[in-house]
Each structure stands twice: as C-alpha cells, then as structure tokens.
C-alpha cells in the first residue's frame, strides 16, 4: 500500500537528513476499522465512505514499525 511506503519513507528521510528532521514533525495516516473504502450504501460496518483507509491491524503494525524507526 502506498500509505505504508510513504510513511516509512518520510521517517527514513527524516532520520537521514537533519534539515528534514527540523521541518517534518509528524505525518497523517488515513485509518479506520476496515481496509479500503466503499460507497455510502456499501453496507460494510467499519469501512470508510470517503478516502481509502488502512484497517486497524495494518495501522497498528505501521505505527509500531514507525516507532522502531525513530
């Protein structure tokens, strides 16, 4: 997933470059209960009706991985 790759790339760039570290203080992750997105009438509980999101398990794994990178 692009969101995971980009988040890790941001932290890696921040770790390698002091200028980026001074500028980048955080990042946003689009997360919800279930992976992906659906139309308003999709009927899947916990799935976004707006932008595609990471599900709970992928979000948890990503946050733990990012914390290890810091």
PDB file of N, CA, C and O in Angstrom:
ATOM      1  N   UNK A   1       0.829  -1.193   0.000  1.00  0.00           N
ATOM      2  CA  UNK A   1       0.000   0.000   0.000  1.00  0.00           C
ATOM      3  C   UNK A   1       0.869   1.252   0.000  1.00  0.00           C
ATOM      4  O   UNK A   1       1.890   1.308   0.686  1.00  0.00           O
ATOM      5  N   UNK A   2       0.471   2.224  -0.750  1.00  0.00           N
ATOM      6  CA  UNK A   2       1.240   3.466  -0.867  1.00  0.00           C
ATOM      7  C   UNK A   2       1.376   4.198   0.461  1.00  0.00           C
ATOM      8  O   UNK A   2       2.438   4.740   0.767  1.00  0.00           O
ATOM      9  N   UNK A   3       0.320   4.216   1.242  1.00  0.00           N
ATOM     10  CA  UNK A   3       0.352   4.948   2.502  1.00  0.00           C
ATOM     11  C   UNK A   3       1.457   4.428   3.424  1.00  0.00           C
ATOM     12  O   UNK A   3       2.156   5.206   4.074  1.00  0.00           O
ATOM     13  N   UNK A   4       1.603   3.118   3.471  1.00  0.00           N
ATOM     14  CA  UNK A   4       2.632   2.499   4.312  1.00  0.00           C
ATOM     15  C   UNK A   4       4.016   2.860   3.791  1.00  0.00           C
ATOM     16  O   UNK A   4       4.887   3.259   4.564  1.00  0.00           O
ATOM     17  N   UNK A   5       4.221   2.722   2.486  1.00  0.00           N
ATOM     18  CA  UNK A   5       5.521   3.033   1.886  1.00  0.00           C
ATOM     19  C   UNK A   5       5.896   4.496   2.112  1.00  0.00           C
ATOM     20  O   UNK A   5       7.030   4.801   2.479  1.00  0.00           O
ATOM     21  N   UNK A   6       4.954   5.383   1.895  1.00  0.00           N
ATOM     22  CA  UNK A   6       5.223   6.813   2.037  1.00  0.00           C
ATOM     23  C   UNK A   6       5.538   7.170   3.485  1.00  0.00           C
ATOM     24  O   UNK A   6       6.469   7.934   3.740  1.00  0.00           O
ATOM     25  N   UNK A   7       4.789   6.638   4.426  1.00  0.00           N
ATOM     26  CA  UNK A   7       5.039   6.929   5.845  1.00  0.00           C
ATOM     27  C   UNK A   7       6.440   6.485   6.245  1.00  0.00           C
ATOM     28  O   UNK A   7       7.157   7.224   6.921  1.00  0.00           O
ATOM     29  N   UNK A   8       6.832   5.285   5.834  1.00  0.00           N
ATOM     30  CA  UNK A   8       8.174   4.785   6.168  1.00  0.00           C
ATOM     31  C   UNK A   8       9.252   5.606   5.473  1.00  0.00           C
ATOM     32  O   UNK A   8      10.312   5.856   6.047  1.00  0.00           O
ATOM     33  N   UNK A   9       8.985   6.025   4.240  1.00  0.00           N
ATOM     34  CA  UNK A   9       9.941   6.848   3.502  1.00  0.00           C
ATOM     35  C   UNK A   9      10.135   8.202   4.185  1.00  0.00           C
ATOM     36  O   UNK A   9      11.254   8.714   4.237  1.00  0.00           O
ATOM     37  N   UNK A  10       9.066   8.778   4.703  1.00  0.00           N
ATOM     38  CA  UNK A  10       9.159  10.058   5.410  1.00  0.00           C
ATOM     39  C   UNK A  10      10.047   9.920   6.643  1.00  0.00           C
ATOM     40  O   UNK A  10      10.929  10.749   6.866  1.00  0.00           O
ATOM     41  N   UNK A  11       9.823   8.881   7.443  1.00  0.00           N
ATOM     42  CA  UNK A  11      10.625   8.690   8.651  1.00  0.00           C
ATOM     43  C   UNK A  11      12.074   8.404   8.285  1.00  0.00           C
ATOM     44  O   UNK A  11      12.986   8.914   8.935  1.00  0.00           O
ATOM     45  N   UNK A  12      12.298   7.601   7.259  1.00  0.00           N
ATOM     46  CA  UNK A  12      13.659   7.313   6.820  1.00  0.00           C
ATOM     47  C   UNK A  12      14.366   8.589   6.363  1.00  0.00           C
ATOM     48  O   UNK A  12      15.514   8.829   6.736  1.00  0.00           O
ATOM     49  N   UNK A  13      13.690   9.403   5.560  1.00  0.00           N
ATOM     50  CA  UNK A  13      14.274  10.672   5.100  1.00  0.00           C
ATOM     51  C   UNK A  13      14.568  11.593   6.271  1.00  0.00           C
ATOM     52  O   UNK A  13      15.597  12.268   6.302  1.00  0.00           O
ATOM     53  N   UNK A  14      13.665  11.616   7.221  1.00  0.00           N
ATOM     54  CA  UNK A  14      13.833  12.439   8.428  1.00  0.00           C
ATOM     55  C   UNK A  14      15.058  11.990   9.226  1.00  0.00           C
ATOM     56  O   UNK A  14      15.795  12.818   9.761  1.00  0.00           O
ATOM     57  N   UNK A  15      15.267  10.689   9.302  1.00  0.00           N
ATOM     58  CA  UNK A  15      16.418  10.163  10.038  1.00  0.00           C
ATOM     59  C   UNK A  15      17.740  10.449   9.341  1.00  0.00           C
ATOM     60  O   UNK A  15      18.768  10.599  10.002  1.00  0.00           O
ATOM     61  N   UNK A  16      17.725  10.526   8.022  1.00  0.00           N
ATOM     62  CA  UNK A  16      18.956  10.703   7.254  1.00  0.00           C
ATOM     63  C   UNK A  16      19.351  12.158   7.036  1.00  0.00           C
ATOM     64  O   UNK A  16      20.516  12.445   6.761  1.00  0.00           O
ATOM     65  N   UNK A  17      18.401  13.079   7.154  1.00  0.00           N
ATOM     66  CA  UNK A  17      18.673  14.469   6.806  1.00  0.00           C
ATOM     67  C   UNK A  17      18.247  15.397   7.942  1.00  0.00           C
ATOM     68  O   UNK A  17      17.057  15.505   8.237  1.00  0.00           O
ATOM     69  N   UNK A  18      19.219  16.076   8.590  1.00  0.00           N
ATOM     70  CA  UNK A  18      18.882  16.968   9.703  1.00  0.00           C
ATOM     71  C   UNK A  18      17.929  18.102   9.312  1.00  0.00           C
ATOM     72  O   UNK A  18      17.113  18.531  10.128  1.00  0.00           O
ATOM     73  N   UNK A  19      18.027  18.588   8.074  1.00  0.00           N
ATOM     74  CA  UNK A  19      17.120  19.656   7.635  1.00  0.00           C
ATOM     75  C   UNK A  19      15.675  19.156   7.589  1.00  0.00           C
ATOM     76  O   UNK A  19      14.754  19.845   8.027  1.00  0.00           O
ATOM     77  N   UNK A  20      15.495  17.959   7.056  1.00  0.00           N
ATOM     78  CA  UNK A  20      14.147  17.384   7.007  1.00  0.00           C
ATOM     79  C   UNK A  20      13.651  17.109   8.422  1.00  0.00           C
ATOM     80  O   UNK A  20      12.476  17.321   8.722  1.00  0.00           O
ATOM     81  N   UNK A  21      14.545  16.638   9.294  1.00  0.00           N
ATOM     82  CA  UNK A  21      14.158  16.350  10.678  1.00  0.00           C
ATOM     83  C   UNK A  21      13.638  17.606  11.373  1.00  0.00           C
ATOM     84  O   UNK A  21      12.701  17.531  12.168  1.00  0.00           O
ATOM     85  N   UNK A  22      14.238  18.759  11.078  1.00  0.00           N
ATOM     86  CA  UNK A  22      13.800  20.020  11.682  1.00  0.00           C
ATOM     87  C   UNK A  22      12.465  20.501  11.120  1.00  0.00           C
ATOM     88  O   UNK A  22      11.719  21.205  11.801  1.00  0.00           O
ATOM     89  N   UNK A  23      12.170  20.129   9.900  1.00  0.00           N
ATOM     90  CA  UNK A  23      10.948  20.598   9.247  1.00  0.00           C
ATOM     91  C   UNK A  23       9.766  19.660   9.508  1.00  0.00           C
ATOM     92  O   UNK A  23       8.672  20.117   9.841  1.00  0.00           O
ATOM     93  N   UNK A  24       9.983  18.363   9.358  1.00  0.00           N
ATOM     94  CA  UNK A  24       8.899  17.380   9.471  1.00  0.00           C
ATOM     95  C   UNK A  24       8.736  16.966  10.931  1.00  0.00           C
ATOM     96  O   UNK A  24       9.631  16.358  11.518  1.00  0.00           O
ATOM     97  N   UNK A  25       7.598  17.297  11.502  1.00  0.00           N
ATOM     98  CA  UNK A  25       7.314  16.994  12.911  1.00  0.00           C
ATOM     99  C   UNK A  25       6.291  15.878  13.069  1.00  0.00           C
ATOM    100  O   UNK A  25       6.088  15.380  14.177  1.00  0.00           O
ATOM    101  N   UNK A  26       5.651  15.481  11.988  1.00  0.00           N
ATOM    102  CA  UNK A  26       4.647  14.428  12.072  1.00  0.00           C
ATOM    103  C   UNK A  26       4.132  14.078  10.693  1.00  0.00           C
ATOM    104  O   UNK A  26       4.549  14.654   9.689  1.00  0.00           O
ATOM    105  N   UNK A  27       3.219  13.124  10.663  1.00  0.00           N
ATOM    106  CA  UNK A  27       2.578  12.744   9.411  1.00  0.00           C
ATOM    107  C   UNK A  27       1.166  12.264   9.707  1.00  0.00           C
ATOM    108  O   UNK A  27       0.827  11.956  10.850  1.00  0.00           O
ATOM    109  N   UNK A  28       0.359  12.204   8.675  1.00  0.00           N
ATOM    110  CA  UNK A  28      -1.028  11.784   8.839  1.00  0.00           C
ATOM    111  C   UNK A  28      -1.225  10.424   8.178  1.00  0.00           C
ATOM    112  O   UNK A  28      -0.730  10.168   7.080  1.00  0.00           O
ATOM    113  N   UNK A  29      -1.951   9.572   8.866  1.00  0.00           N
ATOM    114  CA  UNK A  29      -2.296   8.262   8.328  1.00  0.00           C
ATOM    115  C   UNK A  29      -3.818   8.178   8.272  1.00  0.00           C
ATOM    116  O   UNK A  29      -4.502   8.428   9.264  1.00  0.00           O
ATOM    117  N   UNK A  30      -4.336   7.825   7.101  1.00  0.00           N
ATOM    118  CA  UNK A  30      -5.786   7.646   6.986  1.00  0.00           C
ATOM    119  C   UNK A  30      -6.114   6.224   7.423  1.00  0.00           C
ATOM    120  O   UNK A  30      -5.756   5.252   6.758  1.00  0.00           O
ATOM    121  N   UNK A  31      -6.801   6.127   8.552  1.00  0.00           N
ATOM    122  CA  UNK A  31      -7.044   4.837   9.181  1.00  0.00           C
ATOM    123  C   UNK A  31      -8.493   4.729   9.636  1.00  0.00           C
ATOM    124  O   UNK A  31      -9.127   5.715  10.012  1.00  0.00           O
ATOM    125  N   UNK A  32      -8.993   3.507   9.592  1.00  0.00           N
ATOM    126  CA  UNK A  32     -10.343   3.227  10.082  1.00  0.00           C
ATOM    127  C   UNK A  32     -10.369   1.776  10.539  1.00  0.00           C
ATOM    128  O   UNK A  32      -9.309   1.171  10.693  1.00  0.00           O
ATOM    129  N   UNK A  33     -11.512   1.217  10.754  1.00  0.00           N
ATOM    130  CA  UNK A  33     -11.598  -0.142  11.287  1.00  0.00           C
ATOM    131  C   UNK A  33     -11.228  -1.179  10.222  1.00  0.00           C
ATOM    132  O   UNK A  33     -10.433  -2.082  10.482  1.00  0.00           O
ATOM    133  N   UNK A  34     -11.799  -1.048   9.039  1.00  0.00           N
ATOM    134  CA  UNK A  34     -11.555  -1.990   7.941  1.00  0.00           C
ATOM    135  C   UNK A  34     -10.749  -1.311   6.842  1.00  0.00           C
ATOM    136  O   UNK A  34     -10.838  -0.095   6.667  1.00  0.00           O
ATOM    137  N   UNK A  35      -9.959  -2.093   6.098  1.00  0.00           N
ATOM    138  CA  UNK A  35      -9.188  -1.578   4.962  1.00  0.00           C
ATOM    139  C   UNK A  35     -10.104  -1.077   3.856  1.00  0.00           C
ATOM    140  O   UNK A  35     -11.206  -1.588   3.658  1.00  0.00           O
ATOM    141  N   UNK A  36      -9.622  -0.063   3.139  1.00  0.00           N
ATOM    142  CA  UNK A  36     -10.284   0.377   1.922  1.00  0.00           C
ATOM    143  C   UNK A  36     -11.381   1.399   2.132  1.00  0.00           C
ATOM    144  O   UNK A  36     -11.432   2.097   3.145  1.00  0.00           O
ATOM    145  N   UNK A  37     -12.263   1.465   1.136  1.00  0.00           N
ATOM    146  CA  UNK A  37     -13.401   2.380   1.199  1.00  0.00           C
ATOM    147  C   UNK A  37     -14.568   1.754   0.441  1.00  0.00           C
ATOM    148  O   UNK A  37     -14.419   0.742  -0.243  1.00  0.00           O
ATOM    149  N   UNK A  38     -15.714   2.375   0.581  1.00  0.00           N
ATOM    150  CA  UNK A  38     -16.926   1.881  -0.063  1.00  0.00           C
ATOM    151  C   UNK A  38     -17.850   3.050  -0.360  1.00  0.00           C
ATOM    152  O   UNK A  38     -17.662   4.150   0.159  1.00  0.00           O
ATOM    153  N   UNK A  39     -18.832   2.806  -1.184  1.00  0.00           N
ATOM    154  CA  UNK A  39     -19.871   3.807  -1.424  1.00  0.00           C
ATOM    155  C   UNK A  39     -20.741   3.907  -0.174  1.00  0.00           C
ATOM    156  O   UNK A  39     -20.760   2.994   0.651  1.00  0.00           O
ATOM    157  N   UNK A  40     -21.449   5.002  -0.040  1.00  0.00           N
ATOM    158  CA  UNK A  40     -22.284   5.245   1.138  1.00  0.00           C
ATOM    159  C   UNK A  40     -23.227   4.074   1.411  1.00  0.00           C
ATOM    160  O   UNK A  40     -23.468   3.727   2.567  1.00  0.00           O
ATOM    161  N   UNK A  41     -23.748   3.477   0.370  1.00  0.00           N
ATOM    162  CA  UNK A  41     -24.687   2.368   0.554  1.00  0.00           C
ATOM    163  C   UNK A  41     -24.001   0.995   0.536  1.00  0.00           C
ATOM    164  O   UNK A  41     -24.659  -0.025   0.328  1.00  0.00           O
ATOM    165  N   UNK A  42     -22.683   0.971   0.753  1.00  0.00           N
ATOM    166  CA  UNK A  42     -21.918  -0.275   0.698  1.00  0.00           C
ATOM    167  C   UNK A  42     -22.289  -1.298   1.747  1.00  0.00           C
ATOM    168  O   UNK A  42     -22.240  -2.500   1.488  1.00  0.00           O
ATOM    169  N   UNK A  43     -22.655  -0.842   2.918  1.00  0.00           N
ATOM    170  CA  UNK A  43     -23.143  -1.743   3.946  1.00  0.00           C
ATOM    171  C   UNK A  43     -22.106  -2.492   4.754  1.00  0.00           C
ATOM    172  O   UNK A  43     -22.463  -3.377   5.532  1.00  0.00           O
ATOM    173  N   UNK A  44     -20.816  -2.162   4.596  1.00  0.00           N
ATOM    174  CA  UNK A  44     -19.786  -2.843   5.380  1.00  0.00           C
ATOM    175  C   UNK A  44     -19.476  -1.999   6.605  1.00  0.00           C
ATOM    176  O   UNK A  44     -18.961  -0.887   6.491  1.00  0.00           O
ATOM    177  N   UNK A  45     -19.794  -2.537   7.785  1.00  0.00           N
ATOM    178  CA  UNK A  45     -19.530  -1.808   9.024  1.00  0.00           C
ATOM    179  C   UNK A  45     -18.025  -1.593   9.178  1.00  0.00           C
ATOM    180  O   UNK A  45     -17.231  -2.514   8.988  1.00  0.00           O
ATOM    181  N   UNK A  46     -17.646  -0.359   9.528  1.00  0.00           N
ATOM    182  CA  UNK A  46     -16.253  -0.057   9.810  1.00  0.00           C
ATOM    183  C   UNK A  46     -15.392   0.235   8.606  1.00  0.00           C
ATOM    184  O   UNK A  46     -14.172   0.337   8.734  1.00  0.00           O
ATOM    185  N   UNK A  47     -15.995   0.371   7.433  1.00  0.00           N
ATOM    186  CA  UNK A  47     -15.236   0.698   6.225  1.00  0.00           C
ATOM    187  C   UNK A  47     -15.560   2.125   5.818  1.00  0.00           C
ATOM    188  O   UNK A  47     -16.726   2.518   5.781  1.00  0.00           O
ATOM    189  N   UNK A  48     -14.534   2.892   5.515  1.00  0.00           N
ATOM    190  CA  UNK A  48     -14.668   4.300   5.165  1.00  0.00           C
ATOM    191  C   UNK A  48     -15.606   4.515   3.981  1.00  0.00           C
ATOM    192  O   UNK A  48     -15.652   3.711   3.050  1.00  0.00           O
ATOM    193  N   UNK A  49     -16.350   5.611   4.037  1.00  0.00           N
ATOM    194  CA  UNK A  49     -17.168   6.011   2.885  1.00  0.00           C
ATOM    195  C   UNK A  49     -16.547   7.229   2.197  1.00  0.00           C
ATOM    196  O   UNK A  49     -17.165   7.841   1.327  1.00  0.00           O
ATOM    197  N   UNK A  50     -15.327   7.572   2.593  1.00  0.00           N
ATOM    198  CA  UNK A  50     -14.619   8.675   1.931  1.00  0.00           C
ATOM    199  C   UNK A  50     -13.370   8.107   1.263  1.00  0.00           C
ATOM    200  O   UNK A  50     -13.479   7.334   0.312  1.00  0.00           O
ATOM    201  N   UNK A  51     -12.200   8.477   1.742  1.00  0.00           N
ATOM    202  CA  UNK A  51     -10.946   8.018   1.148  1.00  0.00           C
ATOM    203  C   UNK A  51     -10.603   6.604   1.611  1.00  0.00           C
ATOM    204  O   UNK A  51     -11.030   6.181   2.685  1.00  0.00           O
ATOM    205  N   UNK A  52      -9.828   5.869   0.797  1.00  0.00           N
ATOM    206  CA  UNK A  52      -9.369   4.552   1.242  1.00  0.00           C
ATOM    207  C   UNK A  52      -8.499   4.683   2.498  1.00  0.00           C
ATOM    208  O   UNK A  52      -7.643   5.563   2.585  1.00  0.00           O
ATOM    209  N   UNK A  53      -8.730   3.809   3.448  1.00  0.00           N
ATOM    210  CA  UNK A  53      -8.015   3.852   4.723  1.00  0.00           C
ATOM    211  C   UNK A  53      -7.314   2.531   4.994  1.00  0.00           C
ATOM    212  O   UNK A  53      -7.674   1.488   4.448  1.00  0.00           O
ATOM    213  N   UNK A  54      -6.306   2.602   5.847  1.00  0.00           N
ATOM    214  CA  UNK A  54      -5.715   1.381   6.385  1.00  0.00           C
ATOM    215  C   UNK A  54      -6.657   0.844   7.447  1.00  0.00           C
ATOM    216  O   UNK A  54      -7.270   1.613   8.186  1.00  0.00           O
ATOM    217  N   UNK A  55      -6.772  -0.455   7.523  1.00  0.00           N
ATOM    218  CA  UNK A  55      -7.568  -1.062   8.578  1.00  0.00           C
ATOM    219  C   UNK A  55      -6.813  -1.051   9.899  1.00  0.00           C
ATOM    220  O   UNK A  55      -5.647  -0.660   9.964  1.00  0.00           O
ATOM    221  N   UNK A  56      -7.496  -1.484  10.944  1.00  0.00           N
ATOM    222  CA  UNK A  56      -6.949  -1.449  12.309  1.00  0.00           C
ATOM    223  C   UNK A  56      -5.622  -2.199  12.413  1.00  0.00           C
ATOM    224  O   UNK A  56      -4.651  -1.658  12.942  1.00  0.00           O
ATOM    225  N   UNK A  57      -5.565  -3.441  11.914  1.00  0.00           N
ATOM    226  CA  UNK A  57      -4.353  -4.248  12.049  1.00  0.00           C
ATOM    227  C   UNK A  57      -3.173  -3.629  11.311  1.00  0.00           C
ATOM    228  O   UNK A  57      -2.068  -3.583  11.850  1.00  0.00           O
ATOM    229  N   UNK A  58      -3.388  -3.156  10.095  1.00  0.00           N
ATOM    230  CA  UNK A  58      -2.301  -2.542   9.328  1.00  0.00           C
ATOM    231  C   UNK A  58      -1.853  -1.239   9.974  1.00  0.00           C
ATOM    232  O   UNK A  58      -0.664  -0.923   9.971  1.00  0.00           O
ATOM    233  N   UNK A  59      -2.790  -0.486  10.524  1.00  0.00           N
ATOM    234  CA  UNK A  59      -2.441   0.753  11.220  1.00  0.00           C
ATOM    235  C   UNK A  59      -1.580   0.460  12.436  1.00  0.00           C
ATOM    236  O   UNK A  59      -0.561   1.114  12.658  1.00  0.00           O
ATOM    237  N   UNK A  60      -1.991  -0.521  13.219  1.00  0.00           N
ATOM    238  CA  UNK A  60      -1.218  -0.883  14.413  1.00  0.00           C
ATOM    239  C   UNK A  60       0.197  -1.310  14.033  1.00  0.00           C
ATOM    240  O   UNK A  60       1.163  -0.867  14.654  1.00  0.00           O
ATOM    241  N   UNK A  61       0.329  -2.159  13.026  1.00  0.00           N
ATOM    242  CA  UNK A  61       1.643  -2.628  12.583  1.00  0.00           C
ATOM    243  C   UNK A  61       2.487  -1.459  12.091  1.00  0.00           C
ATOM    244  O   UNK A  61       3.672  -1.371  12.415  1.00  0.00           O
ATOM    245  N   UNK A  62       1.885  -0.560  11.309  1.00  0.00           N
ATOM    246  CA  UNK A  62       2.617   0.590  10.785  1.00  0.00           C
ATOM    247  C   UNK A  62       3.113   1.480  11.914  1.00  0.00           C
ATOM    248  O   UNK A  62       4.269   1.902  11.899  1.00  0.00           O
ATOM    249  N   UNK A  63       2.268   1.771  12.886  1.00  0.00           N
ATOM    250  CA  UNK A  63       2.683   2.631  13.998  1.00  0.00           C
ATOM    251  C   UNK A  63       3.824   2.007  14.791  1.00  0.00           C
ATOM    252  O   UNK A  63       4.748   2.708  15.201  1.00  0.00           O
ATOM    253  N   UNK A  64       3.768   0.708  15.010  1.00  0.00           N
ATOM    254  CA  UNK A  64       4.861   0.029  15.716  1.00  0.00           C
ATOM    255  C   UNK A  64       6.146   0.067  14.891  1.00  0.00           C
ATOM    256  O   UNK A  64       7.227   0.289  15.438  1.00  0.00           O
ATOM    257  N   UNK A  65       6.036  -0.148  13.583  1.00  0.00           N
ATOM    258  CA  UNK A  65       7.209  -0.081  12.703  1.00  0.00           C
ATOM    259  C   UNK A  65       7.809   1.322  12.688  1.00  0.00           C
ATOM    260  O   UNK A  65       9.028   1.476  12.754  1.00  0.00           O
ATOM    261  N   UNK A  66       6.957   2.347  12.602  1.00  0.00           N
ATOM    262  CA  UNK A  66       7.453   3.727  12.590  1.00  0.00           C
ATOM    263  C   UNK A  66       8.129   4.072  13.911  1.00  0.00           C
ATOM    264  O   UNK A  66       9.162   4.743  13.922  1.00  0.00           O
ATOM    265  N   UNK A  67       7.562   3.624  15.012  1.00  0.00           N
ATOM    266  CA  UNK A  67       8.169   3.881  16.324  1.00  0.00           C
ATOM    267  C   UNK A  67       9.553   3.250  16.398  1.00  0.00           C
ATOM    268  O   UNK A  67      10.474   3.847  16.956  1.00  0.00           O
ATOM    269  N   UNK A  68       9.711   2.053  15.844  1.00  0.00           N
ATOM    270  CA  UNK A  68      11.022   1.394  15.832  1.00  0.00           C
ATOM    271  C   UNK A  68      12.031   2.148  14.976  1.00  0.00           C
ATOM    272  O   UNK A  68      13.234   2.071  15.222  1.00  0.00           O
ATOM    273  N   UNK A  69      11.554   2.869  13.985  1.00  0.00           N
ATOM    274  CA  UNK A  69      12.442   3.619  13.095  1.00  0.00           C
ATOM    275  C   UNK A  69      12.932   4.923  13.719  1.00  0.00           C
ATOM    276  O   UNK A  69      13.932   5.483  13.272  1.00  0.00           O
ATOM    277  N   UNK A  70      12.248   5.403  14.729  1.00  0.00           N
ATOM    278  CA  UNK A  70      12.620   6.687  15.335  1.00  0.00           C
ATOM    279  C   UNK A  70      13.779   6.546  16.301  1.00  0.00           C
ATOM    280  O   UNK A  70      14.213   7.534  16.894  1.00  0.00           O
TER     281      UNK A  70
END
